[in-house]
């Protein structure tokens, strides 16, 4: 049995992008924290070295009884005190901190470290040993993490401190205290050594700085170029998806009208049609449904991929898992019944923190796949269970399975395995690509176990859920007969809905324009308003009507159902979560193409309440 796991992407901070001439804030903040950690190590090494003064006092020029006062111990104490301050400062830094704040912290640390390092160079032997080359540590790090100008400033600061150290020693102002026996005694007659040695060291530093900074600058420039190209590609991808959404919506409209008219034939004239005509209509209906499902998947995938990273922030909510799977089962049951497949569910009474609409889409796709790729009369299991701190939802089938070679590719767009294409010739290859996008967006994990010919197990691993009581199911009540106002620029749709509502016993009125709509509503005094969103010349005409209606005293409490295809036309995700008493004063959303029985059920539900 083969296994494959897919992990969702955690949302990244907004300030993690690369900056011209250097790394982003995330790298610099981590670098500042690393400096603090490294400084603790250096302080410990100096403290340990200072203890050696008890046993080798002559090396450090201190009294064995007071070795604690020797220079390594003093410098270790200074480093520790300063590092406490730096630790407090660094803890306040985040990737959202301003660039100047991060640079100030880094520069303060670097300047302090170079001063302490200069003291170490003096005590160890500024020109008697090679200790001066320890300045290169900071120079190389500055070349990597800073721009070329900033790294040069670090190099010049190190050179200035070292030059001052040697000059003070050469003039006897800073008394030498070397840990090794002097190889060169600095006196006026051989002061040339005091110039040649540090000059050669500084020259080497500059060469190292030039080489490393040149390489680092090239890397930074390429990094910036790649970032800009990525931004351009993302922009082009978004524009392409938006164009695809518009074009696909244009293709969707004819099928929507076709299906509405077929529904009308079924509900009003079916018994009077001949068997040949019925068979022809059924075949047309089947093909229309298949194409509509394919268009729906393309639109959904385009919608998920067209939004920018900032717009992908999820509206989190507490969700009753049982209620969620009631909705999932409602969407898939028709497909299962057609294939005589039984779906067994074992869902505990728990709440999860996620996004209901996207979870319904995710599980509906997985469950639909289990139904489509199982033989007729089979069983599909859906089980939710706790595993340690996680909630795992498993969808298990005994279908055709997935080969070991195909398993890593099943979440690719338009990918269909050889076995899958033979078993289900109508598959679009987009269902699991949609699942992939939602797993990323909701930061979930999905594990797939499958064996060819024996079935598959898809496990969705979710954050821990909390216990919840099962919901009480309200008994259905008889709906009252009422007046319904329909405002939609699609004349056929409005007319068909009027016929069906009147067949249910309601009274229906239709209107097809934004201008004068509120007056028409007031004139007819409906109990429910059914309202389209987009009108010719006014893509937000439905919103305008709803808001204007709420300003009238007689319409403040009027229930409004909004019919919308805006989710397919634009990269947005309107849902019941967007309902707001000021911005979007409606009671419910239904997406086009309209499922007439569901719309009537929704109207009856609002009338009951």
C-alpha positions as a printed NumPy array, in Angstrom:
array([[  0.   ,   0.   ,   0.   ],
       [  1.385,   3.402,  -0.984],
       [  1.121,   6.522,   1.204],
       [  1.333,  10.207,   0.331],
       [  1.02 ,  13.263,   2.613],
       [  0.211,  16.864,   1.759],
       [  0.716,  19.739,   4.181],
       [ -1.003,  23.12 ,   4.098],
       [  1.047,  26.311,   4.05 ],
       [  1.107,  28.472,   7.183],
       [  0.41 ,  32.111,   6.479],
       [  3.591,  34.113,   6.181],
       [  4.206,  37.52 ,   7.691],
       [  3.674,  40.476,   5.455],
       [  7.218,  41.77 ,   5.946],
       [  9.102,  38.648,   4.895],
       [  9.848,  39.806,   1.385],
       [ 13.33 ,  40.647,   0.219],
       [ 14.424,  44.247,   0.322],
       [ 16.679,  45.916,  -2.249],
       [ 20.311,  45.621,  -1.183],
       [ 19.767,  43.065,   1.584],
       [ 17.607,  40.431,   3.189],
       [ 14.081,  40.845,   4.497],
       [ 13.163,  41.617,   8.089],
       [ 12.73 ,  37.958,   8.983],
       [ 16.402,  37.194,   8.187],
       [ 17.695,  40.319,   9.933],
       [ 15.62 ,  39.739,  13.075],
       [ 16.834,  36.148,  13.26 ],
       [ 20.38 ,  37.422,  12.748],
       [ 19.971,  39.85 ,  15.671],
       [ 18.775,  36.984,  17.878],
       [ 21.653,  34.803,  16.727],
       [ 24.138,  37.565,  17.693],
       [ 22.694,  37.535,  21.219],
       [ 23.046,  33.747,  21.477],
       [ 26.601,  33.836,  20.133],
       [ 27.544,  36.591,  22.596],
       [ 26.567,  34.342,  25.521],
       [ 28.968,  31.71 ,  24.174],
       [ 31.835,  34.234,  23.841],
       [ 31.194,  35.53 ,  27.375],
       [ 31.346,  31.968,  28.703],
       [ 34.635,  31.283,  26.85 ],
       [ 36.173,  34.479,  28.255],
       [ 34.998,  33.578,  31.76 ],
       [ 36.546,  30.114,  31.468],
       [ 39.767,  31.648,  30.121],
       [ 39.761,  34.076,  33.05 ],
       [ 39.684,  31.201,  35.505],
       [ 43.075,  30.258,  34.039],
       [ 44.437,  33.381,  35.7  ],
       [ 44.358,  31.505,  39.012],
       [ 46.813,  28.95 ,  37.662],
       [ 48.775,  31.097,  35.152],
       [ 48.669,  34.62 ,  36.6  ],
       [ 51.722,  35.771,  34.667],
       [ 49.951,  35.323,  31.328],
       [ 47.181,  37.747,  32.217],
       [ 49.25 ,  40.014,  34.419],
       [ 47.046,  39.489,  37.46 ],
       [ 47.303,  38.234,  41.013],
       [ 46.417,  34.562,  41.386],
       [ 44.378,  35.376,  44.503],
       [ 42.35 ,  37.986,  42.597],
       [ 42.103,  36.238,  39.242],
       [ 38.473,  37.312,  39.049],
       [ 39.728,  40.824,  38.244],
       [ 41.873,  39.763,  35.287],
       [ 40.884,  41.15 ,  31.892],
       [ 39.054,  38.036,  30.527],
       [ 36.736,  37.996,  33.539],
       [ 36.151,  41.748,  33.308],
       [ 35.294,  41.529,  29.61 ],
       [ 33.038,  38.512,  30.241],
       [ 31.127,  40.521,  32.866],
       [ 30.749,  43.467,  30.464],
       [ 29.483,  41.153,  27.7  ],
       [ 26.93 ,  39.498,  29.998],
       [ 25.53 ,  42.801,  31.266],
       [ 25.279,  44.195,  27.748],
       [ 23.721,  40.989,  26.468],
       [ 20.922,  41.22 ,  29.011],
       [ 20.059,  44.615,  27.518],
       [ 20.342,  43.318,  23.94 ],
       [ 18.148,  40.29 ,  24.787],
       [ 15.371,  42.573,  26.018],
       [ 15.628,  44.738,  22.887],
       [ 15.647,  41.78 ,  20.49 ],
       [ 12.602,  40.128,  22.083],
       [ 10.563,  43.154,  21.039],
       [ 11.535,  42.748,  17.38 ],
       [  9.211,  40.987,  14.946],
       [  9.062,  40.645,  11.173],
       [  6.527,  43.503,  11.261],
       [  9.017,  45.83 ,  13.023],
       [ 10.205,  48.805,  11.015],
       [ 13.38 ,  48.385,   8.975],
       [ 15.106,  51.227,  10.857],
       [ 14.306,  49.604,  14.221],
       [ 15.858,  46.302,  13.143],
       [ 18.95 ,  48.022,  11.714],
       [ 19.41 ,  50.112,  14.873],
       [ 19.439,  46.952,  16.987],
       [ 21.939,  45.226,  14.692],
       [ 24.24 ,  48.239,  14.409],
       [ 24.248,  48.797,  18.184],
       [ 25.276,  45.179,  18.729],
       [ 27.948,  45.278,  16.026],
       [ 29.49 ,  48.512,  17.281],
       [ 29.584,  47.2  ,  20.851],
       [ 31.086,  43.874,  19.741],
       [ 33.819,  45.623,  17.756],
       [ 34.76 ,  47.749,  20.783],
       [ 34.99 ,  44.651,  23.025],
       [ 36.898,  42.803,  20.302],
       [ 39.387,  45.686,  20.142],
       [ 40.015,  45.263,  23.889],
       [ 40.604,  41.519,  23.357],
       [ 43.01 ,  42.304,  20.49 ],
       [ 44.912,  44.695,  22.757],
       [ 45.28 ,  42.199,  25.602],
       [ 46.125,  39.21 ,  23.4  ],
       [ 48.579,  41.151,  21.226],
       [ 47.533,  43.573,  18.546],
       [ 50.632,  43.123,  16.342],
       [ 52.32 ,  40.248,  18.105],
       [ 49.608,  37.683,  17.195],
       [ 47.063,  37.068,  14.486],
       [ 44.157,  37.952,  16.798],
       [ 43.416,  41.023,  14.697],
       [ 41.998,  38.783,  11.963],
       [ 39.029,  38.012,  14.207],
       [ 37.615,  41.314,  12.903],
       [ 36.965,  39.388,   9.692],
       [ 34.128,  37.483,  11.398],
       [ 32.04 ,  40.643,  11.602],
       [ 33.13 ,  41.85 ,   8.178],
       [ 32.067,  38.62 ,   6.456],
       [ 28.739,  38.526,   8.322],
       [ 28.082,  42.16 ,   7.405],
       [ 28.752,  41.36 ,   3.729],
       [ 26.208,  38.535,   3.848],
       [ 23.401,  40.24 ,   5.714],
       [ 23.832,  43.932,   4.808],
       [ 24.042,  45.957,   1.648],
       [ 27.467,  46.681,   0.211],
       [ 27.556,  50.197,   1.659],
       [ 26.611,  49.027,   5.159],
       [ 29.185,  46.209,   5.104],
       [ 31.864,  48.714,   4.052],
       [ 30.882,  50.877,   7.044],
       [ 31.431,  47.876,   9.353],
       [ 34.835,  47.255,   7.739],
       [ 35.895,  50.896,   8.144],
       [ 34.712,  50.941,  11.778],
       [ 36.792,  47.828,  12.509],
       [ 39.792,  49.388,  10.752],
       [ 39.393,  52.623,  12.733],
       [ 39.194,  50.833,  16.093],
       [ 42.21 ,  48.649,  15.313],
       [ 44.245,  51.631,  14.095],
       [ 43.417,  53.586,  17.271],
       [ 44.401,  50.551,  19.388],
       [ 47.815,  50.2  ,  17.712],
       [ 48.443,  53.962,  17.787],
       [ 47.666,  54.185,  21.506],
       [ 49.999,  51.278,  22.179],
       [ 52.781,  52.718,  20.002],
       [ 52.668,  56.006,  21.87 ],
       [ 52.513,  54.363,  25.281],
       [ 49.075,  55.735,  26.056],
       [ 47.538,  52.274,  26.319],
       [ 49.993,  50.07 ,  28.195],
       [ 50.595,  46.775,  26.43 ],
       [ 49.619,  43.628,  28.301],
       [ 50.304,  40.793,  25.87 ],
       [ 49.502,  37.163,  26.683],
       [ 52.555,  36.045,  24.703],
       [ 56.07 ,  37.253,  24.892],
       [ 56.54 ,  40.324,  22.7  ],
       [ 58.11 ,  39.618,  19.361],
       [ 58.41 ,  43.269,  18.495],
       [ 58.932,  45.98 ,  21.069],
       [ 57.35 ,  49.194,  19.978],
       [ 59.829,  52.044,  20.359],
       [ 60.279,  55.16 ,  18.309],
       [ 63.301,  53.694,  16.467],
       [ 61.319,  50.674,  15.139],
       [ 57.884,  52.264,  14.922],
       [ 57.79 ,  51.238,  11.274],
       [ 56.577,  47.811,  12.464],
       [ 53.65 ,  49.477,  14.202],
       [ 52.615,  50.876,  10.8  ],
       [ 53.408,  47.975,   8.461],
       [ 51.701,  45.254,  10.516],
       [ 48.275,  46.854,  11.04 ],
       [ 48.351,  48.347,   7.519],
       [ 48.855,  44.92 ,   5.986],
       [ 46.088,  43.467,   8.189],
       [ 43.657,  46.207,   7.165],
       [ 44.575,  45.709,   3.507],
       [ 43.704,  42.019,   3.825],
       [ 40.381,  42.948,   5.488],
       [ 39.525,  45.247,   2.602],
       [ 40.344,  42.559,   0.053],
       [ 38.165,  40.049,   1.933],
       [ 35.401,  42.634,   2.18 ],
       [ 35.606,  43.332,  -1.554],
       [ 35.461,  39.683,  -2.556],
       [ 32.709,  38.643,  -0.151],
       [ 30.596,  41.784,  -0.64 ],
       [ 30.838,  41.441,  -4.437],
       [ 29.573,  37.875,  -4.261],
       [ 26.897,  38.781,  -1.7  ],
       [ 25.819,  41.793,  -3.757],
       [ 25.42 ,  39.587,  -6.82 ],
       [ 23.294,  37.155,  -4.821],
       [ 21.163,  39.992,  -3.41 ],
       [ 20.636,  41.525,  -6.853],
       [ 19.633,  38.177,  -8.319],
       [ 17.322,  37.636,  -5.355],
       [ 15.624,  40.986,  -5.997],
       [ 15.317,  40.168,  -9.717],
       [ 13.741,  36.796,  -8.929],
       [ 11.321,  38.489,  -6.506],
       [ 10.29 ,  41.041,  -9.151],
       [  9.852,  38.333, -11.795],
       [  7.757,  36.296,  -9.33 ],
       [  5.565,  39.316,  -8.651],
       [  5.102,  39.856, -12.4  ],
       [  4.272,  36.177, -12.919],
       [  1.782,  36.242, -10.043],
       [  0.179,  39.384, -11.458],
       [ -0.07 ,  37.809, -14.907],
       [ -1.471,  34.624, -13.363],
       [ -4.136,  36.584, -11.493],
       [ -5.08 ,  38.529, -14.631],
       [ -5.268,  35.285, -16.609],
       [ -7.52 ,  33.713, -13.985],
       [ -9.77 ,  36.751, -13.887],
       [-10.144,  36.624, -17.663],
       [-10.791,  32.884, -17.44 ],
       [-13.494,  33.485, -14.809],
       [-15.233,  36.001, -17.046],
       [-15.009,  33.816, -20.141],
       [-16.16 ,  30.709, -18.266],
       [-19.073,  32.631, -16.792],
       [-20.104,  33.614, -20.296],
       [-20.089,  29.911, -21.203],
       [-22.051,  29.08 , -18.067],
       [-25.   ,  31.369, -18.783],
       [-26.435,  29.345, -21.735],
       [-26.317,  26.115, -19.712],
       [-28.04 ,  27.853, -16.811],
       [-30.897,  28.908, -19.069],
       [-31.055,  25.428, -20.633],
       [-31.349,  23.747, -17.258],
       [-33.998,  26.187, -16.046],
       [-36.113,  25.467, -19.116],
       [-35.671,  21.703, -18.669],
       [-36.85 ,  22.079, -15.068],
       [-39.914,  23.902, -16.341],
       [-40.614,  21.096, -18.824],
       [-40.302,  18.484, -16.089],
       [-42.534,  20.309, -13.646],
       [-45.259,  21.492, -16.045],
       [-45.333,  19.434, -19.263],
       [-43.476,  16.176, -18.624],
       [-46.515,  13.906, -18.67 ],
       [-47.625,  15.196, -22.058],
       [-44.277,  14.453, -23.783],
       [-43.565,  11.314, -25.805],
       [-40.937,   8.818, -24.614],
       [-38.623,   9.75 , -27.485],
       [-38.746,  13.434, -26.546],
       [-38.243,  12.585, -22.862],
       [-35.18 ,  10.494, -23.727],
       [-33.755,  13.316, -25.839],
       [-34.363,  15.887, -23.084],
       [-32.767,  13.6  , -20.485],
       [-29.644,  13.225, -22.618],
       [-29.462,  16.994, -23.092],
       [-29.95 ,  17.445, -19.361],
       [-27.186,  14.942, -18.531],
       [-24.669,  16.609, -20.837],
       [-25.628,  20.052, -19.544],
       [-25.126,  18.916, -15.95 ],
       [-21.725,  17.427, -16.769],
       [-20.585,  20.623, -18.477],
       [-22.002,  22.738, -15.651],
       [-20.07 ,  20.697, -13.078],
       [-16.886,  21.079, -15.092],
       [-17.41 ,  24.829, -15.463],
       [-18.169,  25.049, -11.741],
       [-14.872,  23.304, -10.887],
       [-12.887,  25.552, -13.229],
       [-14.495,  28.642, -11.697],
       [-13.895,  27.428,  -8.148],
       [-10.248,  26.606,  -8.785],
       [ -9.741,  29.923, -10.568],
       [-11.381,  31.742,  -7.676],
       [ -9.109,  30.05 ,  -5.13 ],
       [ -5.98 ,  30.827,  -7.125],
       [ -6.778,  34.329,  -8.331],
       [ -6.903,  36.071,  -4.981],
       [ -3.701,  37.651,  -3.653],
       [ -1.951,  36.266,  -0.568],
       [ -3.311,  39.051,   1.633],
       [ -6.842,  38.367,   0.405],
       [ -6.496,  34.69 ,   1.275],
       [ -7.003,  35.361,   4.939],
       [ -9.709,  32.987,   6.117],
       [-12.813,  33.954,   8.049],
       [-12.546,  31.476,  10.92 ],
       [-15.664,  30.23 ,  12.697],
       [-16.769,  27.498,  15.11 ],
       [-18.389,  24.707,  13.102],
       [-20.543,  21.802,  14.264],
       [-18.897,  18.844,  12.51 ],
       [-22.112,  16.825,  12.368],
       [-23.962,  19.743,  10.822],
       [-21.116,  20.202,   8.358],
       [-21.377,  16.605,   7.149],
       [-25.159,  16.889,   6.898],
       [-24.472,  19.562,   4.282],
       [-21.777,  17.437,   2.609],
       [-24.092,  14.426,   2.467],
       [-26.848,  16.607,   0.997],
       [-24.529,  17.571,  -1.874],
       [-23.275,  14.03 ,  -2.57 ],
       [-26.301,  11.858,  -1.784],
       [-27.811,  12.186,  -5.268],
       [-24.621,  10.888,  -6.877],
       [-24.423,   8.019,  -4.38 ],
       [-28.07 ,   7.044,  -4.906],
       [-27.584,   6.969,  -8.678],
       [-24.752,   4.441,  -8.219],
       [-26.536,   2.503,  -5.418],
       [-23.689,   3.326,  -3.029],
       [-24.31 ,   3.508,   0.712],
       [-22.473,   6.125,   2.747],
       [-21.888,   5.173,   6.392],
       [-21.051,   8.107,   8.662],
       [-19.677,   8.071,  12.201],
       [-19.203,  11.716,  13.175],
       [-18.912,  12.687,  16.879],
       [-20.52 ,  15.795,  18.359],
       [-17.549,  18.152,  18.141],
       [-16.89 ,  21.704,  17.035],
       [-13.954,  22.624,  14.822],
       [-12.428,  26.035,  14.146],
       [-12.239,  26.548,  10.398],
       [-14.228,  27.895,   7.434],
       [-17.503,  26.063,   6.815],
       [-17.939,  26.826,   3.118],
       [-14.438,  25.674,   2.201],
       [-14.64 ,  22.556,   4.378],
       [-17.916,  21.58 ,   2.689],
       [-16.201,  21.965,  -0.695],
       [-13.177,  19.936,   0.445],
       [-15.138,  17.008,   1.902],
       [-17.708,  17.049,  -0.912],
       [-14.906,  16.591,  -3.446],
       [-13.286,  13.77 ,  -1.474],
       [-16.603,  11.992,  -0.868],
       [-17.676,  12.429,  -4.506],
       [-14.416,  10.814,  -5.622],
       [-15.019,   7.889,  -3.271],
       [-18.494,   7.462,  -4.813],
       [-17.41 ,   7.828,  -8.429],
       [-14.448,   5.435,  -8.165],
       [-16.285,   2.672,  -6.283],
       [-18.218,  -0.135,  -7.984],
       [-22.019,   0.064,  -7.911],
       [-23.57 ,  -1.195,  -4.688],
       [-20.401,  -0.581,  -2.648],
       [-20.071,   1.055,   0.796],
       [-18.142,   4.246,   1.584],
       [-17.202,   5.063,   5.178],
       [-16.749,   8.504,   6.714],
       [-15.274,   8.423,  10.225],
       [-14.039,  11.236,  12.484],
       [-11.884,  10.397,  15.503],
       [ -9.401,  11.955,  17.888],
       [ -5.753,  11.013,  17.639],
       [ -3.741,  12.672,  20.388],
       [ -4.271,  16.426,  19.894],
       [ -5.687,  16.105,  16.379],
       [ -9.063,  15.392,  14.841],
       [ -8.799,  13.046,  11.866],
       [-11.611,  12.69 ,   9.339],
       [-11.214,   9.551,   7.194],
       [-13.036,   8.781,   3.931],
       [-12.565,   5.122,   3.032],
       [-13.672,   3.294,  -0.112],
       [-13.144,  -0.132,  -1.676],
       [-12.853,   1.225,  -5.182],
       [-10.265,   1.011,  -7.928],
       [ -7.425,   2.431,  -5.803],
       [ -4.409,   4.461,  -6.942],
       [ -1.111,   3.089,  -8.188],
       [  2.125,   3.849,  -6.359],
       [  3.413,   5.787,  -9.378],
       [  0.286,   7.951,  -9.716],
       [ -0.149,   8.754,  -6.   ],
       [  2.315,  11.715,  -5.794],
       [  0.577,  13.403,  -8.776],
       [ -3.103,  13.129,  -7.836],
       [ -3.283,  16.722,  -6.513],
       [ -1.969,  18.192,  -9.77 ],
       [ -4.335,  20.243, -11.905],
       [ -6.054,  18.17 , -14.657],
       [ -4.154,  14.998, -13.697],
       [ -6.133,  11.755, -14.128],
       [ -4.479,   8.375, -13.621],
       [ -4.731,   5.725, -16.308],
       [ -7.046,   3.6  , -14.156],
       [ -9.147,   6.636, -13.216],
       [ -9.699,   7.719, -16.82 ],
       [-10.828,   4.197, -17.756],
       [-13.262,   3.952, -14.835],
       [-14.682,   7.501, -14.94 ],
       [-14.451,   9.028, -18.395],
       [-16.253,  12.216, -17.298],
       [-13.683,  13.282, -14.67 ],
       [-12.232,  16.78 , -15.117],
       [ -9.09 ,  16.112, -13.041],
       [ -9.754,  19.252, -10.985],
       [-11.411,  17.911,  -7.83 ],
       [ -8.211,  17.078,  -5.92 ],
       [ -6.496,  20.237,  -7.214],
       [ -9.32 ,  22.159,  -5.489],
       [ -8.751,  20.057,  -2.346],
       [ -5.045,  20.981,  -2.502],
       [ -5.819,  24.706,  -2.608],
       [ -8.201,  24.463,   0.366],
       [ -5.738,  22.388,   2.405],
       [ -3.181,  25.154,   1.843],
       [ -5.659,  27.892,   2.717],
       [ -6.956,  26.251,   5.914],
       [ -3.492,  25.004,   6.974],
       [ -4.6  ,  21.382,   7.173],
       [ -2.82 ,  18.125,   6.435],
       [ -4.054,  15.317,   4.196],
       [ -2.751,  11.755,   4.103],
       [ -3.601,   9.28 ,   1.351],
       [ -3.197,   5.505,   1.598],
       [ -4.117,   3.47 ,  -1.449],
       [ -3.524,   0.152,  -3.158],
       [ -4.43 ,  -0.465,  -6.751],
       [ -7.566,  -2.588,  -7.015],
       [ -8.288,  -2.515,  -3.272],
       [ -9.416,   1.039,  -2.527],
       [ -8.224,   4.263,  -0.933],
       [ -8.22 ,   6.029,   2.417],
       [ -8.087,   9.847,   2.519],
       [ -7.395,  11.3  ,   5.97 ],
       [ -7.872,  15.021,   6.629],
       [ -6.   ,  16.019,   9.777],
       [ -7.474,  19.051,  11.52 ],
       [ -6.603,  21.075,  14.618],
       [ -8.047,  19.823,  17.881],
       [-11.819,  20.187,  18.261],
       [-13.852,  20.862,  21.38 ],
       [-16.727,  18.78 ,  22.713],
       [-20.165,  19.995,  21.723],
       [-23.771,  18.883,  22.283],
       [-25.639,  17.479,  19.29 ],
       [-28.018,  19.99 ,  17.767],
       [-31.754,  19.649,  18.187],
       [-33.451,  19.203,  14.854],
       [-36.457,  21.475,  14.512],
       [-39.626,  19.902,  13.241],
       [-40.786,  21.189,   9.893],
       [-43.704,  23.551,   9.995],
       [-46.253,  24.187,   7.313],
       [-45.339,  27.326,   5.441],
       [-47.926,  30.025,   4.942],
       [-48.932,  31.322,   1.548],
       [-47.341,  34.691,   0.831],
       [-46.436,  37.375,  -1.679],
       [-42.962,  37.189,  -3.227],
       [-41.265,  40.018,  -5.163],
       [-38.668,  38.879,  -7.752],
       [-36.202,  41.462,  -9.137],
       [-33.856,  40.011, -11.764],
       [-32.689,  41.238, -15.168],
       [-32.942,  37.658, -16.527],
       [-36.551,  37.748, -17.705],
       [-36.771,  33.986, -18.308],
       [-35.491,  33.134, -14.845],
       [-37.843,  35.601, -13.156],
       [-40.801,  34.33 , -15.191],
       [-40.036,  30.662, -14.476],
       [-39.696,  31.332, -10.766],
       [-43.015,  33.233, -10.768],
       [-44.788,  30.23 , -12.355],
       [-43.339,  27.775,  -9.834],
       [-44.115,  29.989,  -6.826],
       [-47.693,  30.432,  -7.948],
       [-47.972,  26.679,  -8.38 ],
       [-46.926,  26.428,  -4.704],
       [-49.807,  28.734,  -3.805],
       [-47.811,  31.959,  -3.403],
       [-48.421,  35.228,  -5.221],
       [-45.374,  36.421,  -7.2  ],
       [-44.422,  39.744,  -8.838],
       [-41.507,  40.32 , -11.223],
       [-39.452,  43.416, -12.006],
       [-36.301,  43.621, -14.157],
       [-34.541,  46.96 , -13.486],
       [-32.693,  48.744, -10.69 ],
       [-34.366,  52.088, -11.298],
       [-37.792,  52.143,  -9.692],
       [-37.238,  48.829,  -7.904],
       [-37.812,  50.182,  -4.387],
       [-41.064,  51.868,  -5.411],
       [-42.202,  48.591,  -6.998],
       [-41.435,  46.72 ,  -3.768],
       [-43.404,  49.22 ,  -1.687],
       [-46.344,  49.045,  -4.114],
       [-46.576,  45.235,  -3.976],
       [-45.821,  44.936,  -0.212],
       [-44.243,  41.443,  -0.49 ],
       [-43.467,  39.071,   2.365],
       [-40.148,  38.018,   0.769],
       [-37.863,  39.73 ,  -1.76 ],
       [-35.784,  37.628,  -4.208],
       [-33.036,  39.873,  -5.586],
       [-30.301,  39.465,  -8.208],
       [-26.885,  41.089,  -7.596],
       [-25.638,  42.118, -11.023],
       [-27.637,  44.247, -13.477],
       [-26.623,  45.66 , -16.894],
       [-24.59 ,  48.816, -16.299],
       [-24.552,  48.281, -12.526],
       [-22.642,  45.183, -11.27 ],
       [-23.709,  45.985,  -7.681],
       [-27.313,  46.95 ,  -8.453],
       [-28.755,  44.319,  -6.107],
       [-26.687,  45.668,  -3.199],
       [-27.957,  49.176,  -3.955],
       [-31.585,  48.007,  -3.963],
       [-31.194,  46.089,  -0.678],
       [-29.572,  49.064,   1.092],
       [-32.155,  51.509,  -0.262],
       [-34.983,  49.226,   0.858],
       [-33.635,  49.183,   4.42 ],
       [-33.902,  52.972,   4.597],
       [-37.696,  52.737,   4.207],
       [-39.598,  52.078,   7.422],
       [-42.05 ,  49.707,   5.726],
       [-39.194,  47.543,   4.337],
       [-36.784,  47.444,   7.294],
       [-37.781,  43.892,   8.295],
       [-38.442,  42.504,   4.788],
       [-36.614,  39.142,   4.32 ],
       [-34.272,  39.291,   1.308],
       [-32.761,  36.359,  -0.608],
       [-29.921,  37.295,  -2.924],
       [-29.267,  35.352,  -6.14 ],
       [-25.684,  35.784,  -7.276],
       [-23.246,  34.719,  -9.933],
       [-20.686,  37.248,  -8.668],
       [-18.505,  34.511,  -7.141],
       [-18.036,  33.139, -10.638],
       [-17.522,  36.491, -12.346],
       [-15.023,  37.97 ,  -9.928],
       [-12.276,  36.62 ,  -7.589],
       [-14.419,  37.04 ,  -4.482],
       [-16.052,  34.675,  -2.066],
       [-19.438,  36.073,  -1.046],
       [-21.284,  33.918,   1.447],
       [-23.6  ,  34.181,   4.431],
       [-20.574,  35.406,   6.442],
       [-20.697,  38.677,   4.516],
       [-24.236,  39.491,   5.642],
       [-24.182,  42.811,   7.454],
       [-27.036,  45.096,   8.514],
       [-25.41 ,  48.09 ,   6.775],
       [-23.219,  46.736,   3.984],
       [-25.196,  43.671,   2.905],
       [-28.641,  43.653,   4.594],
       [-29.946,  40.287,   3.345],
       [-30.984,  37.015,   4.99 ],
       [-29.495,  34.408,   2.645],
       [-27.476,  33.744,  -0.526],
       [-28.167,  31.317,  -3.344],
       [-25.756,  30.926,  -6.249],
       [-26.732,  30.728,  -9.892],
       [-27.693,  28.608, -11.746],
       [-30.635,  28.573,  -9.375],
       [-31.823,  25.239,  -8.036],
       [-35.553,  25.982,  -8.166],
       [-36.681,  23.469,  -5.488],
       [-33.985,  24.749,  -3.111],
       [-35.008,  28.367,  -3.747],
       [-38.643,  27.548,  -2.981],
       [-37.542,  25.674,   0.151],
       [-35.504,  28.72 ,   1.253],
       [-38.445,  31.069,   0.655],
       [-40.726,  28.79 ,   2.679],
       [-38.135,  28.671,   5.456],
       [-38.021,  32.479,   5.684],
       [-41.815,  32.664,   5.701],
       [-41.942,  30.226,   8.634],
       [-39.597,  32.387,  10.673]])
